[in-house]
Amino acid sequence: MVDDQLLTLPEIAQTLGMNPSTVRLWVREGRLPAEKVGRKWIVRRADLEQMLADQPHVGHPRGAESASKTPEDWSEQPEQAMMDLASSAQLLGGVR
């Protein structure tokens, strides 16, 4: 049965495209039920799916907060990032 599948924290991180430290944080905070087997933490797939359903905006609180901030000084940003920003603004019809 797929619900009984056991996953390691690195497997969860890779599947979700996240940093493994974020998944460890979920376990440490009790947001994701896990059991230590030897030196590895193991999570039931059903528990992971339940947590994702209950908390659709999971992640480290500071990470979500800093991701929404716009840099005040754009001169520190790489040139290619600025080029990408300019082309995306053109595609969207300019900056408001």
C-alpha positions in Angstrom: 0.0 0.0 0.0 1.4 3.4 -1.0 0.2 5.1 2.3 2.5 2.7 4.3 5.6 3.9 2.3 8.4 5.1 4.5 10.5 8.2 3.5 13.7 9.6 4.8 14.0 13.4 5.4 16.4 13.8 2.4 13.9 12.0 0.2 11.1 14.3 1.3 13.3 17.4 0.7 14.3 16.2 -2.8 10.7 15.3 -3.7 9.5 18.7 -2.6 12.5 20.6 -4.0 13.4 22.0 -0.5 16.4 22.2 1.7 16.7 19.2 4.0 17.1 21.5 7.0 13.6 22.7 6.4 12.2 19.2 6.6 14.3 18.6 9.8 12.8 21.8 11.2 9.3 20.5 10.6 10.1 17.3 12.5 11.8 19.2 15.4 8.8 21.6 15.7 6.4 18.6 15.7 4.7 19.7 12.5 5.7 16.5 10.7 5.4 13.2 12.7 8.6 11.2 12.3 10.3 8.3 14.1 14.0 7.8 14.5 15.3 4.4 13.3 18.9 4.0 13.9 20.5 7.3 12.7 17.7 8.2 10.3 14.4 9.9 10.7 11.6 8.0 8.9 8.2 9.5 7.9 5.1 7.7 6.8 4.0 9.0 3.4 0.4 9.3 4.7 1.7 11.6 7.5 3.5 13.8 5.0 0.5 14.0 2.7 -1.7 14.9 5.7 0.7 17.7 6.9 0.8 19.1 3.3 -3.0 19.1 3.1 -3.4 20.7 6.5 -0.6 23.3 6.0 -0.5 24.3 2.3 2.0 27.1 3.0 4.6 25.1 4.9 8.2 26.2 5.2 10.4 28.1 7.5 8.6 31.3 8.7 11.6 33.5 8.1 12.2 32.1 4.6 8.7 33.0 3.5 9.0 36.4 5.1 12.4 37.2 3.4 11.2 35.9 0.0 8.6 38.6 -0.2 11.0 41.4 0.5 12.3 43.5 -2.5 15.9 44.6 -2.3 16.3 48.2 -1.5 19.6 48.5 -3.4 19.4 46.9 -6.8 23.0 47.8 -7.6 24.1 44.7 -5.6 22.1 42.3 -7.8 23.8 40.3 -10.6 23.6 41.8 -14.0 21.8 38.8 -15.5 19.1 39.0 -12.8 18.5 42.6 -13.8 18.2 41.7 -17.4 15.7 39.0 -16.6 13.7 41.5 -14.5 13.7 44.0 -17.3 12.5 41.4 -19.9 9.8 40.1 -17.6 8.5 43.6 -17.0 8.4 44.1 -20.8 6.4 40.9 -21.1 3.9 42.1 -18.5 3.4 45.4 -20.1 5.7 47.6 -18.0 6.2 48.2 -14.3 3.4 49.8 -12.3 
